[in-house]
Amino acid sequence: MSLLRLKNVSRVFGRLTALQDVDLEMEEGKVYAMIGPNGAGKTTLFNLISGFFPATTGEIWFEDKPINGFTPEQRVAAGLVRTFQITEVFPELSVAENIRIGVEAQENHSAHVWPGAQLMRQVNGRVDELLAITGLTQQAYRAVSELAHGDQRVVEVAIALSMKPKLLLLDEPTAGMGRSEAGRMVDLIRTLNDKQHLSILFVEHDMDIVFGVADRIVVLNFGKILATGTPKDIAQNPAVQAAYLGDAA
């Protein structure tokens, strides 16, 4: 069963065709990277998948269920969760408090006016688990605003994980990071896939990261999918080399 499937998906803004006849099928348990020049349509495609824009034409399936009519919130509830290019956190709150907000939302904590001890233990345990998974335990009680940019991005990933995703969409997860911070994010992506068995689709400009992490790579160019394949296939693809990789391939 494919986890995510797009068929003939297009998105038109006025006279601009941002995406045209996109076909994509993603296997469960894999890491997919999406690459392409600026303006190729990568963020637009993320917005269509996550429900922030409707597709002009075409169909999107998640776990073999059509989701074109799903709101972003319904897609999150179904297990399709994303992060953004610009970090979305609560900077004045602590790391643990940021994660707790996500956990309580997932557990429908607000529905319980007086949450019992069992529910509180459940929430606290999940927060501790996510802190450990993301390597944030030692910084749990620091305000997010005090953290380095790379650590703030990790907090955002932890919040996304609190939604219990089946597919995690990461929009430029290493943007603005130095080499050390980017390396930590790469390690986290590998851990989430290898140990948590999480399916991941991410947009990235750093080709070393893309070719070092992804099981499969999707290449977008002028709103169309130019190629999809393993890192080896993409590196050897003449059309990809001509359009994007150039001598770097």
Beta strands, then each sheet from edge to edge (+ up, - down):
strand 1: 2-13
strand 2: 16-27
strand 3: 31-35
strand 4: 57-62
strand 5: 65-66
strand 6: 80-82
strand 7: 167-171
strand 8: 199-203
strand 9: 216-221
strand 10: 224-229
sheet 1: 2+ 1- 4+ 5-
sheet 2: 6+ 7+ 8+ 3+ 9+ 10-
end
